[in-house]
């Protein structure tokens, strides 16, 4: 083959490889409440709206879309002094209405004497969710924490408790027998392990890196401790009915910092 042709083919191949290396890749749907995993050149800078996000050594980053986001997402990539803006349309969702009746009045409207306790609980949870570690477990596949269970509550549904509208439900509920073992959905480090929070009862939070955390609620038994490293699939506790609960079930949550995301966006439920 002519040397000039070979040279041109090599140059074209190098351009293609370079272009592919600098490309942005996304895994996830740009829908309200969804978790998005991104991949880029590790040397680049990524800004979501006005927030710069952390990039791993192999180029992974992550962010989430709020339940009620009403405007497009603006992603800015900066590399070698060049700035590129990408606008992603965020699709809206229609959420269910969930009515729960027969709750004790103190579970619908807590008495004033527990306000300080609730405030302290919220501080603990907020602190655990604000961690921005360098862990990169978030890029792996999540697994369902309970097998052979029925989903009884979904993300985003408007809760009406004893006829009174309350905040939306930000988790995914799995009905199961009390004492059923709960498995870790992903590798992580325990940042909160409490036996008796007012609303959530037995509660565990894991850090998975870059602001991604998972929360397990209403547990009967909490079998992990703060600072403990847990592998995906390990038993972390058992199903209970602690906190504000009408019966034994597991409520899981997924967060990107304070953005509440749909756990179903990372779990294969079928």
DRENPA-3360 file (N, C-alpha, C; in nm, 2 decimals, always signed):
BEGIN
1 = XXXXXXXX = +0.08/-0.12/+0.00/+0.00/+0.00/+0.00/+0.09/+0.12/+0.00 ~ +0.04/+0.23/-0.07/+0.12/+0.36/-0.08/+0.14/+0.41/+0.06 ~ +0.26/+0.46/+0.09/+0.30/+0.51/+0.23/+0.21/+0.63/+0.26 ~ +0.18/+0.71/+0.16/+0.09/+0.83/+0.19/-0.05/+0.79/+0.24 ~ -0.10/+0.68/+0.18/-0.23/+0.63/+0.22/-0.23/+0.58/+0.36 ~ -0.12/+0.50/+0.39/-0.11/+0.45/+0.53/-0.10/+0.57/+0.63 ~ -0.02/+0.67/+0.59/-0.01/+0.78/+0.68/-0.14/+0.85/+0.71 ~ -0.22/+0.87/+0.60/-0.35/+0.93/+0.62/-0.44/+0.85/+0.70;
9 = XXXXXXXX = -0.44/+0.72/+0.69/-0.52/+0.63/+0.77/-0.49/+0.63/+0.92 ~ -0.35/+0.64/+0.94/-0.31/+0.65/+1.08/-0.36/+0.78/+1.14 ~ -0.34/+0.89/+1.07/-0.39/+1.02/+1.12/-0.53/+1.02/+1.15 ~ -0.61/+0.97/+1.05/-0.76/+0.96/+1.07/-0.79/+0.88/+1.20 ~ -0.72/+0.77/+1.22/-0.75/+0.68/+1.33/-0.72/+0.76/+1.46 ~ -0.60/+0.83/+1.46/-0.57/+0.91/+1.58/-0.67/+1.02/+1.61 ~ -0.72/+1.08/+1.51/-0.82/+1.19/+1.53/-0.94/+1.13/+1.59 ~ -0.98/+1.01/+1.53/-1.11/+0.94/+1.59/-1.09/+0.90/+1.73;
17 = XXXXXXXX = -0.97/+0.85/+1.77/-0.95/+0.80/+1.91/-0.95/+0.93/+2.00 ~ -0.89/+1.04/+1.95/-0.88/+1.16/+2.03/-1.02/+1.22/+2.05 ~ -1.10/+1.22/+1.94/-1.23/+1.27/+1.95/-1.32/+1.19/+2.04 ~ -1.31/+1.05/+2.03/-1.39/+0.97/+2.12/-1.35/+0.98/+2.27 ~ -1.22/+1.00/+2.29/-1.17/+1.02/+2.43/-1.23/+1.15/+2.49 ~ -1.25/+1.25/+2.41/-1.30/+1.38/+2.46/-1.45/+1.39/+2.46 ~ -1.51/+1.28/+2.41/-1.66/+1.28/+2.40/-1.72/+1.27/+2.54 ~ -1.84/+1.32/+2.56/-1.92/+1.30/+2.68/-2.01/+1.19/+2.66;
25 = XXXXXXXX = -2.02/+1.10/+2.76/-2.11/+0.99/+2.76/-2.20/+0.99/+2.88 ~ -2.33/+0.95/+2.86/-2.42/+0.95/+2.97/-2.49/+0.82/+2.98 ~ -2.52/+0.77/+3.10/-2.60/+0.66/+3.13/-2.71/+0.70/+3.22 ~ -2.83/+0.69/+3.17/-2.95/+0.74/+3.25/-3.03/+0.82/+3.16 ~ -3.16/+0.84/+3.21/-3.25/+0.92/+3.13/-3.27/+1.06/+3.19 ~ -3.28/+1.16/+3.11/-3.30/+1.30/+3.15/-3.44/+1.32/+3.18 ~ -3.49/+1.26/+3.29/-3.63/+1.26/+3.34/-3.62/+1.31/+3.48 ~ -3.73/+1.38/+3.53/-3.74/+1.42/+3.67/-3.71/+1.30/+3.76;
33 = XXXXXXXX = -3.62/+1.33/+3.86/-3.60/+1.23/+3.96/-3.49/+1.12/+3.93 ~ -3.43/+1.14/+3.81/-3.34/+1.03/+3.77/-3.19/+1.06/+3.80 ~ -3.12/+0.95/+3.81/-2.98/+0.94/+3.84/-2.90/+0.93/+3.71 ~ -2.80/+1.02/+3.69/-2.73/+1.02/+3.57/-2.58/+0.99/+3.59 ~ -2.52/+0.89/+3.53/-2.38/+0.86/+3.54/-2.31/+0.92/+3.41 ~ -2.21/+1.00/+3.43/-2.14/+1.05/+3.31/-2.00/+1.00/+3.30 ~ -1.94/+1.02/+3.18/-1.80/+0.98/+3.15/-1.74/+1.09/+3.06 ~ -1.62/+1.13/+3.09/-1.56/+1.24/+3.02/-1.41/+1.22/+3.03;
41 = XXXXXXXX = -1.33/+1.31/+2.97/-1.19/+1.31/+2.98/-1.16/+1.35/+3.12 ~ -1.08/+1.28/+3.20/-1.04/+1.31/+3.34/-0.98/+1.45/+3.36 ~ -0.92/+1.50/+3.25/-0.86/+1.63/+3.26/-0.96/+1.75/+3.25 ~ -1.08/+1.72/+3.21/-1.18/+1.82/+3.19/-1.25/+1.86/+3.32 ~ -1.32/+1.97/+3.31/-1.40/+2.02/+3.42/-1.55/+2.02/+3.38 ~ -1.63/+1.97/+3.47/-1.78/+1.95/+3.43/-1.86/+2.04/+3.53 ~ -1.94/+2.12/+3.48/-2.03/+2.21/+3.56/-2.18/+2.17/+3.53 ~ -2.25/+2.14/+3.63/-2.40/+2.11/+3.61/-2.47/+2.23/+3.66;
49 = XXXXXXXX = -2.54/+2.30/+3.57/-2.60/+2.43/+3.60/-2.49/+2.52/+3.65 ~ -2.48/+2.55/+3.78/-2.37/+2.63/+3.83/-2.28/+2.56/+3.92 ~ -2.30/+2.43/+3.94/-2.23/+2.35/+4.03/-2.12/+2.26/+3.96 ~ -1.99/+2.28/+4.00/-1.89/+2.20/+3.95/-1.89/+2.06/+4.02 ~ -1.89/+1.95/+3.94/-1.89/+1.82/+4.00/-1.75/+1.75/+3.99 ~ -1.73/+1.66/+4.09/-1.61/+1.59/+4.10/-1.60/+1.49/+3.98 ~ -1.48/+1.47/+3.93/-1.45/+1.37/+3.82/-1.35/+1.27/+3.88 ~ -1.37/+1.14/+3.86/-1.28/+1.04/+3.91/-1.16/+1.03/+3.82;
57 = XXXXXXXX = -1.06/+0.96/+3.86/-0.93/+0.95/+3.78/-0.96/+0.88/+3.65 ~ -1.06/+0.80/+3.64/-1.09/+0.74/+3.51/-1.21/+0.81/+3.44 ~ -1.24/+0.93/+3.48/-1.33/+1.01/+3.40/-1.48/+1.00/+3.44 ~ -1.52/+0.94/+3.54/-1.66/+0.92/+3.58/-1.71/+1.04/+3.67 ~ -1.83/+1.08/+3.64/-1.89/+1.18/+3.73/-2.04/+1.15/+3.74 ~ -2.11/+1.21/+3.83/-2.25/+1.17/+3.86/-2.33/+1.30/+3.90 ~ -2.46/+1.30/+3.87/-2.55/+1.40/+3.92/-2.69/+1.35/+3.91 ~ -2.78/+1.43/+3.97/-2.92/+1.39/+3.97/-3.01/+1.50/+3.93;
65 = XXXXXXXX = -3.13/+1.46/+3.89/-3.23/+1.56/+3.85/-3.35/+1.56/+3.95 ~ -3.38/+1.68/+4.00/-3.48/+1.69/+4.10/-3.62/+1.65/+4.06 ~ -3.70/+1.60/+4.15/-3.83/+1.55/+4.13/-3.92/+1.66/+4.05 ~ -3.91/+1.78/+4.09/-3.99/+1.89/+4.03/-3.93/+1.98/+3.94 ~ -3.81/+1.94/+3.88/-3.74/+2.03/+3.79/-3.82/+2.07/+3.67 ~ -3.83/+2.20/+3.64/-3.92/+2.24/+3.53/-3.85/+2.30/+3.42 ~ -3.71/+2.30/+3.42/-3.64/+2.37/+3.32/-3.52/+2.27/+3.27 ~ -3.47/+2.31/+3.15/-3.37/+2.22/+3.10/-3.24/+2.22/+3.18;
73 = XXXXXXXX = -3.16/+2.12/+3.16/-3.03/+2.11/+3.24/-2.92/+2.16/+3.15 ~ -2.83/+2.25/+3.20/-2.72/+2.30/+3.13/-2.59/+2.24/+3.18 ~ -2.52/+2.17/+3.10/-2.40/+2.11/+3.13/-2.28/+2.18/+3.06 ~ -2.18/+2.22/+3.13/-2.07/+2.29/+3.07/-1.94/+2.21/+3.09 ~ -1.88/+2.18/+2.98/-1.75/+2.11/+2.98/-1.64/+2.20/+2.94 ~ -1.53/+2.20/+3.02/-1.42/+2.29/+3.00/-1.29/+2.20/+2.99 ~ -1.22/+2.21/+2.88/-1.09/+2.13/+2.87/-1.00/+2.21/+2.78 ~ -0.87/+2.22/+2.82/-0.77/+2.29/+2.75/-0.81/+2.43/+2.71;
81 = XXXXXXXX = -0.88/+2.49/+2.81/-0.93/+2.63/+2.79/-1.05/+2.65/+2.70 ~ -1.10/+2.54/+2.64/-1.22/+2.55/+2.56/-1.34/+2.51/+2.63 ~ -1.45/+2.59/+2.61/-1.57/+2.56/+2.69/-1.68/+2.52/+2.59 ~ -1.75/+2.41/+2.63/-1.86/+2.36/+2.55/-1.98/+2.35/+2.64 ~ -2.10/+2.40/+2.59/-2.22/+2.40/+2.66/-2.32/+2.30/+2.60 ~ -2.37/+2.21/+2.68/-2.47/+2.11/+2.63/-2.60/+2.13/+2.71 ~ -2.71/+2.15/+2.64/-2.84/+2.17/+2.70/-2.92/+2.04/+2.68 ~ -2.97/+1.98/+2.79/-3.04/+1.86/+2.79/-3.19/+1.89/+2.84;
89 = XXXXXXXX = -3.28/+1.85/+2.76/-3.42/+1.87/+2.79/-3.46/+1.77/+2.90 ~ -3.52/+1.82/+3.01/-3.56/+1.73/+3.12/-3.71/+1.70/+3.10 ~ -3.74/+1.57/+3.09/-3.88/+1.53/+3.07/-3.96/+1.53/+3.20 ~ -4.08/+1.57/+3.19/-4.16/+1.57/+3.31/-4.23/+1.44/+3.34 ~ -4.26/+1.41/+3.46/-4.33/+1.29/+3.50/-4.47/+1.32/+3.56 ~ -4.56/+1.23/+3.55/-4.68/+1.24/+3.62/-4.68/+1.15/+3.74 ~ -4.70/+1.20/+3.86/-4.68/+1.12/+3.99/-4.82/+1.08/+4.04 ~ -4.81/+0.96/+4.11/-4.93/+0.90/+4.17/-4.97/+0.98/+4.29;
97 = XXXXXXXX = -5.09/+0.96/+4.33/-5.14/+1.01/+4.46/-5.16/+0.89/+4.55 ~ -5.10/+0.89/+4.67/-5.11/+0.78/+4.76/-5.18/+0.82/+4.89 ~ -5.29/+0.76/+4.92/-5.37/+0.79/+5.04/-5.34/+0.68/+5.15 ~ -5.31/+0.73/+5.27/-5.29/+0.64/+5.38/-5.37/+0.69/+5.49 ~ -5.47/+0.61/+5.53/-5.56/+0.64/+5.64/-5.54/+0.56/+5.76 ~ -5.59/+0.60/+5.88/-5.58/+0.52/+6.00/-5.46/+0.54/+6.08 ~ -5.38/+0.64/+6.04/-5.25/+0.66/+6.11/-5.28/+0.73/+6.25 ~ -5.20/+0.70/+6.35/-5.22/+0.78/+6.48/-5.19/+0.93/+6.45;
105 = XXXXXXXX = -5.26/+1.02/+6.51/-5.25/+1.16/+6.48/-5.11/+1.21/+6.50 ~ -5.03/+1.16/+6.59/-4.90/+1.20/+6.62/-4.80/+1.17/+6.50 ~ -4.84/+1.07/+6.42/-4.76/+1.04/+6.30/-4.80/+1.13/+6.18 ~ -4.91/+1.19/+6.18/-4.95/+1.28/+6.08/-4.90/+1.42/+6.11 ~ -4.93/+1.47/+6.23/-4.88/+1.60/+6.28/-4.81/+1.57/+6.41 ~ -4.68/+1.57/+6.42/-4.61/+1.54/+6.54/-4.64/+1.64/+6.65 ~ -4.64/+1.60/+6.77/-4.66/+1.69/+6.88/-4.54/+1.78/+6.90 ~ -4.56/+1.90/+6.96/-4.46/+2.00/+6.97/-4.34/+1.95/+7.05;
113 = XXXXXXXX = -4.37/+1.86/+7.15/-4.26/+1.82/+7.24/-4.15/+1.73/+7.16 ~ -4.18/+1.69/+7.04/-4.08/+1.61/+6.97/-4.01/+1.69/+6.86 ~ -4.04/+1.82/+6.85/-3.99/+1.90/+6.74/-3.83/+1.91/+6.75 ~ -3.78/+1.92/+6.87/-3.63/+1.92/+6.88/-3.57/+1.79/+6.84 ~ -3.64/+1.68/+6.87/-3.59/+1.55/+6.83/-3.59/+1.54/+6.68 ~ -3.69/+1.58/+6.62/-3.70/+1.57/+6.47/-3.59/+1.66/+6.41 ~ -3.57/+1.78/+6.46/-3.47/+1.87/+6.41/-3.33/+1.80/+6.42 ~ -3.30/+1.74/+6.54/-3.17/+1.67/+6.56/-3.16/+1.56/+6.46;
121 = XXXXXXXX = -3.26/+1.48/+6.44/-3.26/+1.37/+6.34/-3.23/+1.42/+6.20 ~ -3.29/+1.53/+6.16/-3.27/+1.59/+6.03/-3.13/+1.64/+6.01 ~ -3.07/+1.69/+6.11/-2.93/+1.74/+6.11/-2.84/+1.62/+6.08 ~ -2.86/+1.51/+6.15/-2.78/+1.39/+6.13/-2.79/+1.34/+5.99 ~ -2.91/+1.33/+5.94/-2.93/+1.28/+5.80/-2.87/+1.38/+5.70 ~ -2.89/+1.51/+5.72/-2.84/+1.61/+5.63/-2.68/+1.60/+5.63 ~ -2.62/+1.58/+5.74/-2.48/+1.58/+5.75/-2.43/+1.46/+5.67 ~ -2.49/+1.34/+5.69/-2.45/+1.22/+5.61/-2.47/+1.24/+5.46;
129 = XXXXXXXX = -2.57/+1.31/+5.42/-2.59/+1.32/+5.28/-2.51/+1.43/+5.21 ~ -2.44/+1.51/+5.29/-2.36/+1.62/+5.24/-2.22/+1.58/+5.21 ~ -2.18/+1.46/+5.24/-2.04/+1.41/+5.22/-2.00/+1.40/+5.08 ~ -1.89/+1.45/+5.04/-1.84/+1.46/+4.90/-1.71/+1.38/+4.90 ~ -1.71/+1.25/+4.92/-1.59/+1.17/+4.92/-1.54/+1.14/+4.78 ~ -1.42/+1.08/+4.78/-1.36/+1.04/+4.65/-1.39/+0.89/+4.61 ~ -1.48/+0.83/+4.69/-1.52/+0.69/+4.66/-1.58/+0.69/+4.52 ~ -1.57/+0.58/+4.45/-1.63/+0.57/+4.32/-1.72/+0.45/+4.30;
137 = XXXXXXXX = -1.78/+0.40/+4.41/-1.87/+0.29/+4.41/-2.00/+0.32/+4.33 ~ -2.03/+0.45/+4.32/-2.15/+0.50/+4.25/-2.16/+0.45/+4.10 ~ -2.04/+0.42/+4.04/-2.04/+0.39/+3.90/-2.08/+0.24/+3.87 ~ -2.09/+0.16/+3.98/-2.12/+0.02/+3.96/-2.27/+0.00/+3.96 ~ -2.32/-0.12/+3.93/-2.46/-0.15/+3.92/-2.52/-0.17/+4.06 ~ -2.63/-0.11/+4.09/-2.70/-0.14/+4.21/-2.78/-0.27/+4.20 ~ -2.81/-0.33/+4.32/-2.89/-0.45/+4.32/-3.01/-0.43/+4.42 ~ -3.11/-0.50/+4.40/-3.23/-0.49/+4.49/-3.20/-0.54/+4.63;
145 = XXXXXXXX = -3.24/-0.46/+4.73/-3.21/-0.50/+4.87/-3.29/-0.62/+4.93 ~ -3.40/-0.64/+4.87/-3.49/-0.75/+4.92/-3.54/-0.83/+4.79 ~ -3.54/-0.96/+4.81/-3.59/-1.04/+4.70/-3.73/-1.09/+4.74 ~ -3.81/-1.12/+4.64/-3.95/-1.18/+4.66/-4.03/-1.09/+4.75 ~ -4.02/-0.95/+4.73/-4.10/-0.86/+4.80/-4.19/-0.78/+4.71 ~ -4.29/-0.72/+4.76/-4.39/-0.64/+4.68/-4.36/-0.49/+4.70 ~ -4.36/-0.42/+4.59/-4.34/-0.27/+4.60/-4.48/-0.21/+4.63 ~ -4.48/-0.14/+4.74/-4.61/-0.08/+4.79/-4.61/+0.07/+4.78;
153 = XXXXXXXX = -4.50/+0.13/+4.76/-4.49/+0.27/+4.75/-4.38/+0.31/+4.65 ~ -4.41/+0.41/+4.57/-4.32/+0.45/+4.47/-4.27/+0.60/+4.49 ~ -4.16/+0.63/+4.43/-4.10/+0.77/+4.43/-4.20/+0.87/+4.37 ~ -4.20/+0.99/+4.44/-4.27/+1.10/+4.38/-4.42/+1.11/+4.41 ~ -4.48/+1.00/+4.46/-4.62/+1.01/+4.48/-4.66/+1.11/+4.59 ~ -4.77/+1.18/+4.57/-4.82/+1.27/+4.67/-4.88/+1.20/+4.78 ~ -4.83/+1.22/+4.90/-4.89/+1.15/+5.02/-5.01/+1.23/+5.08 ~ -5.12/+1.16/+5.10/-5.23/+1.22/+5.17/-5.26/+1.13/+5.29;
161 = XXXXXXXX = -5.22/+1.19/+5.41/-5.23/+1.11/+5.54/-5.35/+1.15/+5.62 ~ -5.43/+1.05/+5.64/-5.56/+1.08/+5.71/-5.63/+1.20/+5.65 ~ -5.63/+1.21/+5.52/-5.70/+1.31/+5.44/-5.63/+1.44/+5.43 ~ -5.51/+1.45/+5.49/-5.43/+1.58/+5.48/-5.31/+1.56/+5.39 ~ -5.30/+1.65/+5.29/-5.18/+1.65/+5.20/-5.05/+1.67/+5.27 ~ -4.95/+1.59/+5.24/-4.82/+1.60/+5.30/-4.71/+1.60/+5.19 ~ -4.59/+1.60/+5.24/-4.48/+1.60/+5.14/-4.48/+1.48/+5.05 ~ -4.43/+1.48/+4.93/-4.43/+1.36/+4.84/-4.34/+1.25/+4.91;
169 = XXXXXXXX = -4.37/+1.13/+4.86/-4.28/+1.02/+4.91/-4.16/+1.02/+4.82 ~ -4.04/+1.02/+4.87/-3.92/+1.03/+4.80/-3.85/+0.89/+4.79 ~ -3.91/+0.78/+4.83/-3.85/+0.65/+4.83/-3.92/+0.55/+4.75 ~ -3.88/+0.43/+4.78/-3.94/+0.31/+4.72/-3.96/+0.21/+4.83 ~ -4.09/+0.17/+4.85/-4.13/+0.08/+4.96/-4.14/-0.06/+4.92 ~ -4.07/-0.15/+5.00/-4.08/-0.30/+4.97/-4.15/-0.36/+5.10 ~ -4.27/-0.42/+5.07/-4.34/-0.49/+5.18/-4.27/-0.63/+5.20 ~ -4.24/-0.66/+5.33/-4.18/-0.79/+5.36/-4.21/-0.82/+5.50;
177 = XXXXXXXX = -4.19/-0.95/+5.54/-4.21/-0.99/+5.68/-4.11/-0.93/+5.77 ~ -4.15/-0.90/+5.89/-4.06/-0.84/+5.99/-3.95/-0.94/+6.01 ~ -3.82/-0.89/+6.02/-3.71/-0.98/+6.04/-3.64/-1.03/+5.91 ~ -3.70/-0.99/+5.80/-3.64/-1.04/+5.67/-3.50/-0.97/+5.65 ~ -3.40/-1.04/+5.61/-3.26/-0.98/+5.60/-3.26/-0.88/+5.48 ~ -3.19/-0.77/+5.50/-3.18/-0.66/+5.40/-3.03/-0.66/+5.35 ~ -3.02/-0.66/+5.22/-2.88/-0.66/+5.16/-2.84/-0.53/+5.11 ~ -2.71/-0.49/+5.12/-2.66/-0.37/+5.07/-2.68/-0.36/+4.92;
185 = XXXXXXXX = -2.73/-0.25/+4.87/-2.75/-0.24/+4.73/-2.62/-0.21/+4.65 ~ -2.52/-0.17/+4.72/-2.39/-0.13/+4.65/-2.28/-0.12/+4.76 ~ -2.16/-0.14/+4.72/-2.05/-0.12/+4.81/-2.06/+0.03/+4.87 ~ -2.02/+0.04/+4.99/-2.03/+0.18/+5.05/-1.97/+0.18/+5.19 ~ -1.96/+0.30/+5.24/-1.92/+0.32/+5.38/-2.03/+0.38/+5.46 ~ -2.06/+0.32/+5.58/-2.17/+0.37/+5.66/-2.14/+0.50/+5.72 ~ -2.23/+0.60/+5.70/-2.22/+0.73/+5.75/-2.32/+0.76/+5.86 ~ -2.42/+0.68/+5.87/-2.52/+0.69/+5.97/-2.58/+0.56/+6.01;
193 = XXXXXXXX = -2.59/+0.52/+6.13/-2.65/+0.40/+6.18/-2.72/+0.43/+6.31 ~ -2.85/+0.44/+6.30/-2.94/+0.48/+6.42/-3.05/+0.38/+6.44 ~ -3.08/+0.35/+6.57/-3.18/+0.25/+6.60/-3.32/+0.31/+6.60 ~ -3.33/+0.44/+6.63/-3.47/+0.50/+6.66/-3.48/+0.64/+6.63 ~ -3.48/+0.68/+6.50/-3.51/+0.81/+6.46/-3.66/+0.83/+6.46 ~ -3.71/+0.95/+6.48/-3.86/+0.97/+6.50/-3.94/+0.92/+6.38 ~ -3.91/+0.97/+6.26/-3.99/+0.93/+6.14/-3.94/+0.80/+6.08 ~ -3.81/+0.78/+6.07/-3.75/+0.67/+6.00/-3.71/+0.55/+6.08;
201 = XXXXXXXX = -3.72/+0.56/+6.21/-3.69/+0.44/+6.30/-3.55/+0.40/+6.28 ~ -3.53/+0.26/+6.27/-3.40/+0.21/+6.25/-3.35/+0.26/+6.11 ~ -3.24/+0.33/+6.10/-3.20/+0.40/+5.98/-3.05/+0.38/+5.95 ~ -3.02/+0.35/+5.83/-2.88/+0.34/+5.78/-2.86/+0.42/+5.66 ~ -2.74/+0.50/+5.65/-2.71/+0.57/+5.53/-2.57/+0.53/+5.49 ~ -2.55/+0.50/+5.36/-2.42/+0.47/+5.30/-2.37/+0.58/+5.21 ~ -2.24/+0.61/+5.21/-2.18/+0.69/+5.12/-2.12/+0.61/+5.01 ~ -2.15/+0.65/+4.88/-2.09/+0.57/+4.76/-2.00/+0.66/+4.68;
209 = XXXXXXXX = -1.97/+0.78/+4.73/-1.88/+0.87/+4.66/-1.95/+0.98/+4.58 ~ -1.88/+1.09/+4.57/-1.92/+1.21/+4.49/-2.06/+1.26/+4.52 ~ -2.10/+1.25/+4.65/-2.23/+1.30/+4.69/-2.35/+1.20/+4.68 ~ -2.32/+1.08/+4.63/-2.42/+0.98/+4.62/-2.44/+0.90/+4.75 ~ -2.56/+0.89/+4.80/-2.59/+0.81/+4.92/-2.71/+0.74/+4.91 ~ -2.72/+0.63/+4.98/-2.85/+0.55/+4.99/-2.89/+0.54/+5.14 ~ -3.02/+0.54/+5.16/-3.07/+0.53/+5.30/-3.17/+0.42/+5.31 ~ -3.17/+0.35/+5.42/-3.26/+0.24/+5.45/-3.34/+0.27/+5.57;
217 = XXXXXXXX = -3.47/+0.26/+5.57/-3.55/+0.31/+5.68/-3.64/+0.20/+5.74 ~ -3.69/+0.23/+5.87/-3.78/+0.15/+5.94/-3.73/+0.01/+5.98 ~ -3.60/+0.00/+5.99/-3.54/-0.13/+6.02/-3.57/-0.18/+6.17 ~ -3.58/-0.31/+6.18/-3.59/-0.37/+6.31/-3.46/-0.38/+6.38 ~ -3.36/-0.44/+6.30/-3.22/-0.45/+6.35/-3.13/-0.37/+6.26 ~ -3.04/-0.30/+6.32/-2.93/-0.23/+6.24/-2.80/-0.30/+6.27 ~ -2.74/-0.37/+6.17/-2.63/-0.46/+6.20/-2.50/-0.40/+6.15 ~ -2.49/-0.27/+6.13/-2.36/-0.21/+6.08/-2.33/-0.09/+6.17;
225 = XXXXXXXX = -2.21/-0.04/+6.16/-2.17/+0.08/+6.25/-2.11/+0.18/+6.16 ~ -2.11/+0.31/+6.21/-2.05/+0.42/+6.13/-1.90/+0.39/+6.10 ~ -1.87/+0.42/+5.98/-1.73/+0.40/+5.94/-1.70/+0.26/+5.88 ~ -1.80/+0.17/+5.89/-1.78/+0.04/+5.84/-1.79/+0.03/+5.69 ~ -1.70/-0.04/+5.63/-1.71/-0.06/+5.48/-1.79/-0.19/+5.46 ~ -1.89/-0.18/+5.37/-1.98/-0.29/+5.34/-1.98/-0.32/+5.19 ~ -1.98/-0.45/+5.16/-1.98/-0.49/+5.02/-2.12/-0.51/+4.98 ~ -2.14/-0.49/+4.85/-2.28/-0.52/+4.79/-2.32/-0.66/+4.82;
233 = XXXXXXXX = -2.45/-0.67/+4.87/-2.50/-0.80/+4.89/-2.49/-0.85/+5.04 ~ -2.41/-0.78/+5.12/-2.39/-0.82/+5.26/-2.52/-0.78/+5.34 ~ -2.55/-0.86/+5.44/-2.66/-0.83/+5.53/-2.63/-0.70/+5.61 ~ -2.72/-0.61/+5.61/-2.70/-0.48/+5.69/-2.80/-0.46/+5.80 ~ -2.91/-0.54/+5.80/-3.01/-0.53/+5.90/-3.13/-0.61/+5.86 ~ -3.24/-0.59/+5.93/-3.37/-0.66/+5.90/-3.48/-0.57/+5.89 ~ -3.58/-0.61/+5.81/-3.71/-0.54/+5.79/-3.78/-0.52/+5.93 ~ -3.83/-0.40/+5.95/-3.91/-0.37/+6.07/-4.02/-0.28/+6.04;
241 = XXXXXXXX = -4.08/-0.22/+6.14/-4.19/-0.13/+6.13/-4.17/-0.01/+6.23 ~ -4.05/+0.03/+6.24/-4.01/+0.13/+6.34/-4.03/+0.27/+6.27 ~ -4.04/+0.37/+6.36/-4.06/+0.51/+6.31/-4.21/+0.52/+6.26 ~ -4.23/+0.61/+6.16/-4.37/+0.63/+6.11/-4.39/+0.52/+6.01 ~ -4.45/+0.42/+6.05/-4.48/+0.30/+5.96/-4.61/+0.24/+6.00 ~ -4.69/+0.20/+5.90/-4.81/+0.13/+5.93/-4.80/-0.02/+5.93 ~ -4.68/-0.07/+5.90/-4.66/-0.22/+5.90/-4.51/-0.25/+5.85 ~ -4.47/-0.37/+5.87/-4.33/-0.40/+5.83/-4.30/-0.38/+5.68;
249 = XXXXXXXX = -4.20/-0.30/+5.65/-4.16/-0.28/+5.52/-4.02/-0.21/+5.52 ~ -3.96/-0.20/+5.40/-3.83/-0.13/+5.39/-3.86/-0.02/+5.29 ~ -3.82/+0.10/+5.34/-3.82/+0.22/+5.25/-3.68/+0.26/+5.22 ~ -3.64/+0.26/+5.09/-3.51/+0.30/+5.05/-3.51/+0.44/+4.98 ~ -3.40/+0.51/+5.00/-3.39/+0.64/+4.94/-3.25/+0.65/+4.86 ~ -3.25/+0.73/+4.76/-3.13/+0.76/+4.68/-3.11/+0.91/+4.67 ~ -2.99/+0.96/+4.71/-2.97/+1.10/+4.70/-2.84/+1.13/+4.63 ~ -2.84/+1.25/+4.56/-2.72/+1.32/+4.52/-2.71/+1.45/+4.60;
257 = XXXXXXXX = -2.63/+1.45/+4.70/-2.63/+1.55/+4.80/-2.77/+1.57/+4.85 ~ -2.83/+1.69/+4.84/-2.97/+1.71/+4.89/-3.08/+1.69/+4.78 ~ -3.04/+1.64/+4.66/-3.13/+1.61/+4.56/-3.19/+1.47/+4.57 ~ -3.32/+1.46/+4.60/-3.38/+1.33/+4.62/-3.41/+1.26/+4.49 ~ -3.36/+1.14/+4.47/-3.37/+1.08/+4.34/-3.46/+0.95/+4.35 ~ -3.50/+0.90/+4.24/-3.58/+0.78/+4.23/-3.50/+0.65/+4.24 ~ -3.50/+0.57/+4.34/-3.42/+0.45/+4.35/-3.45/+0.36/+4.23 ~ -3.57/+0.36/+4.18/-3.60/+0.28/+4.06/-3.52/+0.31/+3.94;
265 = XXXXXX = -3.46/+0.43/+3.94/-3.38/+0.47/+3.82/-3.24/+0.40/+3.82 ~ -3.21/+0.33/+3.93/-3.08/+0.26/+3.93/-3.10/+0.11/+3.96 ~ -3.22/+0.07/+3.98/-3.25/-0.07/+4.02/-3.32/-0.14/+3.90 ~ -3.28/-0.27/+3.87/-3.35/-0.35/+3.78/-3.46/-0.43/+3.85 ~ -3.58/-0.38/+3.84/-3.69/-0.44/+3.92/-3.77/-0.55/+3.86 ~ -3.75/-0.57/+3.73/-3.82/-0.67/+3.66/-3.74/-0.80/+3.64;
% end
